[in-house]
Amino acid sequence: MTTAQLIAFNLTLLAAMAAPGPALLYALRQSVAGGFRAGVATGAGLGLMAALWTGAALVGLNAVFALVPWAYLVLKTAGAIYLLWIAFQLWRNARDPVSDSARPGARAFFGGLLVNLANPKSVLFAGAVLVVIFPPDLSLGAKALIVANHFVVELIVYTLFAAFLSSAPARAGYLRLKPVIDRTAAAILGALGLRLLFGR
């Protein structure tokens, strides 16, 4: 494994993180609603699960999904249901005070973990990216480095998001528009859940 390959992986990862999806949307909403600590904790959960999906791809879980399609279907269905549940909770609690809807500390971390656990397509994406960028004969140490690197990159990005979005102006704007923002987020997450449930 070369430095150039690791840089290429990081650039691909940053591009994937920038694409609107349940992880980014959930992290942004948690940062604005819950503040810096909630945003960082959510990002840590999202980043850890994303890194674990990369680790799973490195050890061949994508091949297991190809051989045992029902395992992928079970994970995908459970993930879609979880995203729909988050969407329902956001919609229902849109008019509640922030303290009732934001996830502090450990709850934020596990919320982030579950959001990325809810998308087994991540392992297929990771598998495709890894095959293109890295050689097939990676050592165990190199695989561990890729997984650790993935987690660190995600944590840095989500921490920067949290620092920006938990600022006083961002939070004041969120508090003014909370029902609209939360219901918009609920609609998008619900649509993503339905897409995951019924898409291929």
C-alpha positions as CSV (number, residue, x, y, z in Angstrom):
1,M,0.0,0.0,0.0
2,T,1.3,3.4,-1.0
3,T,0.7,6.9,0.3
4,A,-0.8,7.8,-3.0
5,Q,-3.4,5.0,-2.7
6,L,-4.3,6.2,0.8
7,I,-4.7,9.8,-0.4
8,A,-6.9,8.5,-3.3
9,F,-9.1,6.6,-0.8
10,N,-9.4,9.7,1.4
11,L,-10.5,11.9,-1.5
12,T,-13.1,9.3,-2.5
13,L,-14.3,9.1,1.1
14,L,-14.6,12.9,1.3
15,A,-16.6,13.0,-1.9
16,A,-18.9,10.2,-0.6
17,M,-19.4,12.0,2.7
18,A,-20.3,15.2,0.9
19,A,-23.2,13.5,-1.0
20,P,-26.5,14.1,0.8
21,G,-27.5,10.9,2.7
22,P,-28.9,9.7,6.0
23,A,-25.5,10.0,7.8
24,L,-24.7,13.5,6.7
25,L,-28.3,14.7,7.3
26,Y,-28.5,13.1,10.8
27,A,-25.1,14.6,11.8
28,L,-26.0,18.1,10.6
29,R,-29.3,18.0,12.4
30,Q,-27.8,16.7,15.7
31,S,-25.0,19.3,15.6
32,V,-27.5,22.2,15.3
33,A,-30.1,20.8,17.7
34,G,-27.8,19.3,20.3
35,G,-24.7,21.5,20.2
36,F,-21.0,20.7,19.7
37,R,-20.8,17.7,22.0
38,A,-23.8,16.0,20.6
39,G,-22.5,16.7,17.0
40,V,-19.1,15.2,17.8
41,A,-20.6,12.2,19.6
42,T,-22.9,11.5,16.7
43,G,-20.0,11.9,14.2
44,A,-17.9,9.5,16.2
45,G,-20.7,6.9,16.1
46,L,-21.2,7.4,12.3
47,G,-17.5,7.3,11.7
48,L,-16.9,4.2,13.7
49,M,-19.7,2.2,11.9
50,A,-18.5,3.5,8.5
51,A,-15.0,2.4,9.3
52,L,-16.3,-1.0,10.5
53,W,-18.1,-1.4,7.2
54,T,-14.8,-0.7,5.4
55,G,-13.2,-3.3,7.6
56,A,-16.0,-5.8,6.7
57,A,-15.4,-5.1,3.0
58,L,-11.6,-5.7,3.5
59,V,-12.3,-9.1,5.1
60,G,-14.8,-10.1,2.3
61,L,-18.2,-9.4,3.7
62,N,-19.3,-8.1,0.3
63,A,-18.6,-11.6,-1.0
64,V,-20.7,-13.1,1.8
65,F,-23.6,-10.9,0.8
66,A,-23.2,-12.1,-2.8
67,L,-23.2,-15.7,-1.7
68,V,-26.0,-15.3,0.9
69,P,-28.4,-12.7,-0.6
70,W,-30.9,-13.1,2.2
71,A,-28.4,-11.9,4.8
72,Y,-28.0,-8.6,2.9
73,L,-31.8,-8.4,2.5
74,V,-32.4,-8.8,6.3
75,L,-29.8,-6.1,7.1
76,K,-31.1,-3.8,4.4
77,T,-34.7,-4.2,5.6
78,A,-33.8,-3.6,9.2
79,G,-31.9,-0.6,8.3
80,A,-34.7,0.9,6.2
81,I,-37.2,0.3,9.1
82,Y,-34.8,2.1,11.5
83,L,-34.5,5.1,9.2
84,L,-38.3,5.3,8.9
85,W,-38.5,5.2,12.7
86,I,-36.1,8.1,13.0
87,A,-38.1,10.0,10.4
88,F,-41.3,9.3,12.3
89,Q,-39.8,10.5,15.6
90,L,-38.4,13.7,14.0
91,W,-41.8,14.5,12.4
92,R,-43.7,13.8,15.6
93,N,-41.4,15.8,17.8
94,A,-40.8,18.7,15.4
95,R,-42.6,21.2,17.7
96,D,-41.1,19.9,21.0
97,P,-38.3,21.9,22.7
98,V,-34.8,21.1,21.7
99,S,-34.0,19.4,25.0
100,D,-36.7,16.8,24.3
101,S,-35.5,16.0,20.8
102,A,-31.7,16.3,20.8
103,R,-29.6,13.2,21.7
104,P,-26.9,14.0,24.3
105,G,-23.7,12.1,24.9
106,A,-23.8,8.3,24.7
107,R,-27.2,8.4,23.1
108,A,-25.8,10.6,20.3
109,F,-23.0,8.2,19.7
110,F,-25.2,5.1,19.5
111,G,-27.7,7.0,17.4
112,G,-24.9,7.7,14.9
113,L,-23.7,4.1,15.1
114,L,-27.2,2.8,14.3
115,V,-27.8,5.2,11.4
116,N,-24.7,3.9,9.6
117,L,-25.4,0.3,10.7
118,A,-28.8,0.8,9.0
119,N,-27.1,1.0,5.6
120,P,-25.5,-2.3,4.5
121,K,-25.0,-0.7,1.1
122,S,-21.9,0.9,2.7
123,V,-20.1,-2.4,2.7
124,L,-20.7,-2.8,-1.1
125,F,-19.6,0.7,-1.8
126,A,-16.5,0.2,0.4
127,G,-15.8,-3.1,-1.4
128,A,-16.0,-1.5,-4.8
129,V,-13.7,1.5,-3.8
130,L,-11.2,-0.7,-2.1
131,V,-10.8,-3.1,-5.1
132,V,-10.2,-0.1,-7.4
133,I,-7.7,1.7,-5.2
134,F,-5.7,-0.9,-3.2
135,P,-3.9,-4.1,-4.3
136,P,-5.6,-7.4,-3.4
137,D,-2.7,-8.7,-1.2
138,L,-2.9,-6.2,1.6
139,S,-1.4,-7.2,4.9
140,L,-3.4,-7.3,8.1
141,G,-1.5,-4.2,9.3
142,A,-2.4,-2.3,6.1
143,K,-6.0,-3.2,6.5
144,A,-6.0,-2.0,10.1
145,L,-4.4,1.2,8.9
146,I,-7.1,1.8,6.3
147,V,-9.9,1.2,8.8
148,A,-8.3,3.5,11.4
149,N,-7.6,6.2,8.7
150,H,-11.3,6.0,7.7
151,F,-12.5,6.6,11.2
152,V,-10.1,9.5,11.8
153,V,-11.2,11.2,8.5
154,E,-14.9,10.9,9.3
155,L,-14.4,12.1,12.9
156,I,-12.4,15.2,11.7
157,V,-15.1,16.1,9.1
158,Y,-18.0,15.6,11.6
159,T,-16.2,17.6,14.3
160,L,-15.7,20.5,11.9
161,F,-19.4,20.3,10.9
162,A,-20.3,20.3,14.6
163,A,-18.1,23.3,15.4
164,F,-19.6,25.3,12.6
165,L,-23.3,24.3,13.1
166,S,-23.3,24.5,16.9
167,S,-22.4,28.2,16.7
168,A,-24.8,30.7,18.2
169,P,-26.1,32.0,14.9
170,A,-26.7,28.5,13.5
171,R,-28.4,27.4,16.7
172,A,-30.6,30.5,16.8
173,G,-31.6,30.0,13.2
174,Y,-32.5,26.3,14.0
175,L,-34.6,27.3,17.0
176,R,-36.5,29.7,14.9
177,L,-37.2,27.2,12.1
178,K,-37.1,23.9,14.1
179,P,-40.5,22.5,13.0
180,V,-39.7,23.2,9.3
181,I,-36.2,21.9,9.6
182,D,-37.1,18.8,11.5
183,R,-40.0,17.9,9.2
184,T,-37.9,18.5,6.1
185,A,-35.2,16.2,7.6
186,A,-37.9,13.7,8.5
187,A,-39.3,13.7,4.9
188,I,-35.8,13.2,3.4
189,L,-34.8,10.4,5.9
190,G,-38.2,8.8,5.3
191,A,-37.6,8.9,1.5
192,L,-34.1,7.4,1.9
193,G,-35.6,4.7,4.1
194,L,-38.2,3.8,1.5
195,R,-35.6,3.9,-1.2
196,L,-33.4,1.5,0.9
197,L,-36.4,-0.7,1.6
198,F,-37.7,-1.0,-2.0
199,G,-34.6,-0.3,-4.1
200,R,-32.2,-2.9,-5.3
